Amino acid sequence: MDESSKSLPTSHLLGSVPAVISEEKNASNYEEGFEQQPANGWKGVFNISSYIQFFDVDTDIVLNRLMSSFYPSGGDFSHKIDANPDLYGLIWISTTLVFVLAAFGNCATYLMQKHSDSSTSWSFDVSYMNVAAGSVYGYVIVVPLAFYFLLQYLGTKPSLVRFWCLWGYSLFVFVVSSFLLLIPVELLRWIIIILAGSSSACFVALNLRSYIEGSDLSLMVVAAFFLQMALAIFIKVWFFP
């Protein structure tokens, strides 16, 4: 063995690999540590892994929350979602409502026109889809966002995800009532939409009241109630005239 070989560390000699292995381990540990670092600040907004926790729900949990939306008098929905609010219901319910309103709105309009004029032919109005998407998505995103910032301004500590979850599940009653609104009887349609709107409005108002309990913010609860009723009337007037 020549002198140049003797001057090298033993880890670099032929047949000696511990240094190479240790270097690979250090590199892999560095990469794992880098990947496991949680996203902080605004970086988390653009990190998909930050939102995984809001979709970590199973079928039983979703069904339980859907059933709770039909019993607004309980007012315990806000307590059910305290540990694990989800955005799955918000996206799934609002998207379902968009397609239901667009499809059934066209069908209901056709049935009413057919009832008064037997020569009416079927035609699908695509504008129903545009209006449904804009109104439903806009409402379910902007209204909770407005309440969130307003309550923050008034000194409370609201949770935007919980508000989105609450308002998302409040729309499920409109999905169910849309099937009944196909009945071509105008008076019956108004009764159905008023009942559905009242149920949804009470669900939001009572759970919002329990969420801000202890604060003198009754006006916020009343505003939430009438906004839900306004949405119900809009659905009836625009999609089921």
C-alpha positions in Angstrom: 0.0 0.0 0.0 1.5 3.3 -1.0 1.9 6.4 1.2 -1.1 8.3 -0.5 -3.3 5.4 0.5 -2.0 5.5 4.1 -2.9 9.2 4.4 -6.6 8.6 3.5 -9.1 7.9 6.3 -9.9 4.2 6.7 -13.5 4.9 5.7 -12.4 5.8 2.2 -10.3 2.7 1.6 -11.6 -0.1 -0.7 -14.0 -2.3 1.1 -14.7 0.2 3.9 -18.3 1.5 3.7 -19.4 2.8 7.1 -18.8 6.4 6.2 -20.9 6.1 3.0 -23.7 4.5 5.0 -23.6 7.1 7.7 -23.6 9.9 5.1 -26.7 8.3 3.4 -28.4 8.0 6.8 -27.7 11.6 7.6 -29.1 12.7 4.3 -32.2 10.6 4.7 -32.7 11.9 8.3 -32.4 15.5 7.0 -35.0 14.9 4.3 -37.4 13.2 6.8 -36.9 16.0 9.2 -37.6 18.6 6.5 -40.7 16.8 5.4 -42.1 16.4 8.9 -41.8 20.1 9.7 -45.3 21.5 10.1 -46.2 24.5 7.9 -46.4 27.6 10.0 -48.0 31.0 9.3 -49.3 31.7 5.8 -47.3 28.9 4.3 -49.9 26.5 5.8 -52.6 28.0 3.6 -50.9 26.7 0.5 -50.0 23.3 2.0 -52.5 20.5 1.2 -51.5 18.6 4.3 -52.9 21.5 6.4 -56.4 20.6 5.3 -56.3 16.8 5.7 -57.6 17.1 9.3 -60.8 18.7 8.1 -61.7 15.8 6.0 -60.8 13.1 8.6 -64.4 12.0 9.1 -66.1 8.6 8.5 -69.6 7.9 7.2 -71.1 7.5 10.7 -69.9 10.9 11.8 -71.2 12.6 8.6 -74.6 10.8 8.9 -74.9 11.8 12.5 -74.3 15.5 11.7 -76.7 15.3 8.8 -79.4 14.0 11.1 -78.6 16.7 13.6 -79.4 19.3 11.0 -83.0 18.1 10.9 -83.4 18.7 14.7 -82.5 22.4 15.2 -84.2 22.6 18.6 -81.3 20.5 20.1 -78.8 23.3 19.5 -76.0 20.9 20.3 -74.4 20.7 16.8 -71.7 23.2 17.7 -70.7 20.9 20.6 -70.6 17.9 18.4 -68.1 19.5 16.0 -65.9 21.1 18.7 -63.4 18.3 18.6 -63.4 17.7 14.9 -65.1 20.3 12.6 -65.1 19.1 9.0 -65.2 20.7 5.5 -66.3 17.5 3.9 -70.0 18.3 4.6 -69.6 21.9 3.3 -68.2 20.8 -0.1 -70.3 17.7 -0.6 -73.7 19.3 0.5 -73.2 22.6 -1.3 -72.1 20.9 -4.5 -75.1 18.5 -4.3 -77.4 21.4 -3.8 -76.1 23.2 -6.8 -76.8 20.2 -9.1 -80.2 19.5 -7.5 -81.4 23.1 -7.8 -80.3 23.3 -11.5 -81.9 20.0 -12.4 -85.0 20.1 -10.3 -85.5 23.8 -11.0 -85.8 23.1 -14.7 -88.1 20.1 -14.1 -90.3 22.1 -11.8 -90.6 25.0 -14.2 -91.5 22.6 -17.0 -94.1 20.9 -14.9 -95.8 24.2 -13.9 -95.8 25.3 -17.6 -97.0 22.0 -18.7 -99.8 22.2 -16.1 -101.0 25.5 -17.5 -100.2 24.8 -21.2 -100.2 21.2 -22.5 -98.3 22.2 -25.6 -95.2 23.2 -23.7 -92.0 21.4 -24.8 -89.1 20.5 -22.6 -86.0 22.8 -22.6 -83.1 22.9 -20.2 -82.1 26.4 -19.0 -78.3 26.3 -18.4 -78.5 29.6 -16.6 -80.0 27.7 -13.6 -76.6 26.0 -13.1 -74.7 29.3 -13.2 -77.1 31.0 -10.7 -77.1 27.9 -8.4 -73.3 27.7 -8.3 -72.8 31.4 -7.8 -75.5 31.8 -5.1 -74.9 28.6 -3.1 -71.1 28.7 -3.1 -71.1 32.4 -2.6 -73.5 32.2 0.3 -71.9 29.3 2.1 -68.4 30.9 1.9 -69.0 34.6 2.3 -71.7 34.6 5.0 -69.7 32.5 7.6 -66.7 34.6 6.6 -68.5 37.8 7.3 -69.8 36.5 10.7 -66.3 35.4 11.6 -64.7 38.8 11.0 -67.6 40.6 12.6 -67.4 38.5 15.8 -63.7 39.0 15.9 -64.2 42.7 15.7 -66.7 42.6 18.5 -64.1 40.9 20.8 -65.0 37.2 20.6 -62.8 34.3 19.4 -64.8 32.5 16.7 -63.6 29.6 14.5 -63.9 30.0 10.8 -63.8 26.3 10.1 -66.6 25.7 12.6 -68.7 28.4 11.0 -68.2 26.9 7.5 -69.1 23.4 8.9 -72.2 24.8 10.6 -73.5 26.7 7.5 -72.5 23.8 5.2 -74.7 21.3 7.1 -77.5 23.8 7.3 -78.0 23.5 3.6 -78.9 19.8 3.6 -82.5 20.4 4.4 -82.8 22.3 1.1 -81.4 19.3 -0.8 -84.2 17.1 0.7 -86.9 19.7 0.2 -86.0 20.2 -3.5 -87.5 16.8 -4.2 -90.8 17.9 -2.7 -90.7 21.2 -4.6 -91.2 19.3 -7.8 -94.9 19.0 -6.9 -96.7 21.4 -9.3 -98.9 23.0 -6.6 -97.8 26.6 -5.8 -99.3 26.8 -2.3 -97.8 23.5 -1.3 -94.4 24.7 -2.6 -94.5 27.8 -0.5 -95.4 25.8 2.6 -92.5 23.4 1.9 -89.9 26.1 1.4 -91.0 28.1 4.5 -90.8 24.9 6.6 -87.4 24.1 5.2 -86.2 27.6 5.6 -87.4 27.9 9.2 -85.7 24.6 10.0 -82.4 25.7 8.5 -82.6 29.1 10.0 -83.3 27.8 13.5 -80.5 25.3 13.1 -78.0 28.1 12.4 -79.4 30.6 14.9 -79.6 28.2 17.9 -76.2 26.7 17.3 -74.7 30.2 16.8 -76.3 31.3 20.0 -74.8 28.4 21.9 -71.4 29.2 20.3 -71.4 32.8 21.5 -73.2 32.1 24.7 -72.3 34.6 27.4 -72.0 37.5 24.9 -74.6 40.1 24.3 -74.8 39.4 20.5 -78.5 38.6 20.0 -78.6 40.8 16.9 -76.1 38.4 15.3 -78.3 35.4 15.9 -81.3 37.3 14.5 -79.3 38.3 11.4 -78.2 34.7 10.8 -81.9 33.5 11.1 -83.2 36.0 8.5 -80.3 35.4 6.1 -81.2 31.7 6.0 -84.9 32.6 5.4 -83.8 35.0 2.6 -81.9 32.1 1.0 -84.9 29.9 1.2 -87.1 32.5 -0.4 -84.5 33.1 -3.1 -84.4 29.3 -3.9 -88.2 29.2 -4.2 -88.6 32.4 -6.3 -85.7 31.7 -8.7 -85.6 28.0 -9.2 -89.2 27.0 -8.5 -91.3 29.9 -9.8 
